[in-house]
Amino acid sequence: MGYTPMMQQYINIKKDYKDAFVFFRLGDFYELFFDDATKASQLLEITLTGKDAGAPERIPMCGVPHHSAQGYIEALVQKGYKVAICEQTEDPRQAKGVVRREVVQVVTPGTLMEGKGMDGKTNLFIAAAEKIGARYSFCYLDISTGEATATYVDGANDDLMQQLQSLGIRELVVSDAFFDELKELADVYSIVLSIEEDAMSAENGAMYTTASPDDLHATIYKLLRYIERTQMRSLAHIQPFNYQEVEQYLNIDTHSKRNLELIHSLRGGDQKGTLLWLLDETVTAMGGRKLKQWLHQPLANQQAIEKRLGVVTALLEEYFLRMELQELFTNVYDLERLVGRVAFGSVGGRDLAQLRDSLRQLPAIQKQLLESGRDNLVALGQALDLCEDIERYLATAITDNPPISIKEGDVIREGYNTRLDELRDASRNGKDWIAQLEKKERERTGIKNLKIGYNRVFGYYIEITKSNIHLADLSRYERKQTLTNSERYISEELKEKEALILNAEEESAVLEYKLFTEIRETMKQYIGRLQKIAAQISELDVYAAFATISEKYRFVKPVFHADRALKIINGRHPVVEKMLNKSTYVPNDCVLNEAENMMLITGPNMSGKSTYMRQVALITVMAQMGCYVPADEAVLPITDQIFTRIGAADDLAGGQSTFMVEMLESQHAIMNATSRSLLLFDEIGRGTSTYDGMSLAQAMMEYIHDHIGANTLFSTHYHELTSLEEQLSHLRNVHVSATEQDGRVVFLHKVKEGPADKSYGIHVAQLADLPTEIIERAHVLLEQFESQNEGEVKIVEKRIEVPVERIVEKRVEVPVERIVEVPVERVVEVASATAVAEPSAQLSLFEEQTQEEQDVLTELRGINISGTTPMDALQMVYRLQQQLLKK
């Protein structure tokens, strides 16, 4: 025996939505069947039951009430699933056979429009990407606000995933061919991949691609088609994709955003302790989202930055104006998302009332700006569209405090529609008439507890308790219902009035709903204007927030110039300063110029090296966002990119150790940086052996110095590297000072010129209260190691280049303090070393030779130079030297 017609209908619908939970509408419930029911019951913790569906065995089933379904849908979507909502699209009273049902929307992780878990100050983006040669065409949009962006992403698949993670994007639309390539990596990053092979037609999509290059269009059309197919609603509120030219923005890669704690804290992953946490003094939800967007992508255009700074300056100096504006902003609702609901047809009466009340603030906002006397504020005021016609329309149509549900009535204001007013009057007067009838019947019968009531099944009725029935003239009544303790009747005059009242109420409800849908459709023509005003208010909100924090924390206006020099006087880490007492924070200078734009920072652990480096980056970010900065003076270049390698972190999911993550982040920075970039490297090489680490650190510094020329802060515990100041002309040594008091280290947190004299590592361990036995033993071992290592290699110098043949055939003498390192086949580089022998003593490799010297030469001749790494060569040469010295 086959399935019932209704179940066969479900099966046919499910075939088209295999990757989604199908919420199948049955009366007042959404039901799920088969595997959907089994899995959903576990995920949602609801009861799994069964249903007779025509098959020999009952099929699994679970369900949720339709009025509370939104919470269950949101829960599934937040877990990374899709939900297809299948509604009855036919009136059951008019249906012949099974009621027609269709999927009316697919809710996915990137298309959730509303829910309790949605953060008003965070965009919910959905993205699409396709490969174009060695890069990706990439676009993303927020369906709830209509904001849309298109750009390019360079790099490998992992770079694309990190870009998604940086923007908080949980769903990526790709072609079927690209799906398999990304699937495994997407699972690691918890990104939902969705396949879309079709595209919106170029004719329909042209309005969305006005400013973007042609090779981005296909990806944009694919994303729009996916949204069309899943949402099945108007896309009228989707704005033209804003093409982001890379050179117009300060690029901060995902690693650097994480290391600098711009949006999320390294400790708990929340916003406390981040730059966003410090800066967010915005009042509106859309202002909060705008701030986060600016933080993701600060500007790299000096004119645009200075324009923002000019508005912040004006608001900073106009205290009362700023306070008045922020007070007005508190009465502005989330216009962007309200407009999104208008376009989707999901806007309610209360939403339109919020929209109307928000528009009522615009004249006062404009008045404040125009009366400021500041040219830039006046210009902003003049640009505001007050939308007075829209406000008047909504004021005429919508009541002051409409209910949440449209079907509850009292959404349309009296006077808007004559027929609706007549029906309401009939209904209202009818109810007054019934109240009068109840009073008259009580007087006629003498029954004080006689009442006239109403329910949906039996309509209006006269209820008399059984103990009082003998007082009533039953010839006037017709029995309608018998209850345990009373009887319900109806009279002829009540029956006549009932028809009038109920018809008026039903017709009123139908008419009111029709009028509301017309209002909703009319509002769609205003979407563009409302989005523009929303963008203007959100920017003003951010400017006011910048002025507020600049005043609160004594920030100063940065000055930009065309060169690469950077000058920060008494700079501070704004977040650390906020979390500490202002009076306890120690400010520091950072001065880089064309002659010396590399800084090698030494000093003990916990002294503040990382904080110092981060504060330079944060000051750069804040300045290029258009905000004042924490310093006494800041003269800055326009930085195109910031790269950081700060802190220790592994990637267990990706199978990468702490050291591998360090090397990958370093490689990404070095391969992508330009002379206009800012590089921050903290403790490079500490994840491997001392020799390996020191060699890598030196090699990176030399490469950055010789080939990139970027402004660079490089901190290290390898004190040997400080001698590079003599070799690298653009390098300067500084150190974070500390001192000893009563055998304990005291951190002064002050950056001073020159290298640090010692590491204080054991002192820091002492501060951590390690057992005394460990501390004492560590001091003993340290003395032994230092005495043993007096003759070890300190640093490799790039000083002389001697072909190998000249050493072997021409008997060229090489001083003992210059140890041979062989990085390439035809060249040797000479290293400094402090020998155990007297410093003045020199050894020629080609004097009257002893057996030991002949053995060394024999081994040298047999070396495969092209297969020898610099580090292996250094260690080998040191060993051979020790062998010669022991003769």
Secondary structure, DSSP 8 states (H G I E B T S, - for coil): ----HHHHHHHHHHHT-TTEEEEEEETTEEEEEHHHHHHHHHHHT---EEE--SSSS-EEEEEEEGGGHHHHHHHHHHTT-EEEEEEE-S-TTT-SSS--EEEEEEE-TTT----TT--TTS--EEEEEEEETTEEEEEEEETTT--EEEEEEES-HHHHHHHHHHHT--EEEE-HHHHHHHHHHHHHTT-EEEE------HHHHGGG-TTS-HHHHHHHHHHHHHHHHHH-S--TT----EE--GGGB-EE-HHHHHHHTSSS-TTTSSSTTSHHHHH----SHHHHHHHHHHHHS-B--HHHHHHHHHHHHHHHH-HHHHHHHHHHHTT---HHHHHHHHHHT---HHHHHHHHHHHTTHHHHHHHHHTT--HHHHHHHHH----HHHHHHHHHHB-SS--SSGGGS--B-TTS-HHHHHHHHHHHHHHHHHHHHHHHHHHHH--TT-EEEEETTTEEEEEEEGGGGGGS-GGG-EEEEE-SSEEEEE-HHHHHHHHHHHHHHHHHHHHHHHHHHHHHHHHGGGHHHHHHHHHHHHHHHHHHHHHHHHHHTT-B--EEESSS-EEEEEE--HHHHHHS-GGG---EEEEE-SS--EEEEE--TTSSHHHHHHHHHHHHHHHHHT--BSSSEEEEE--SEEEEE-S---BTTTTB-HHHHHHHHHHHHHHH--TT-EEEEESTTTTS-HHHHHHHHHHHHHHIIIII--EEEEE-S-GGGGGGGGT-TTEEEEEEEEEEETTEEEEEEEEEES--S---HHHHHHHTT--HHHHHHHHHHHHHHHHHGGGSEEEE-------HHHHHHS-----TTEEEEEEETTEEEEEEE--SS-TT----TTSS--HHHHHHHHHHHT--GGG--HHHHHHHHHHHHHHHHT-
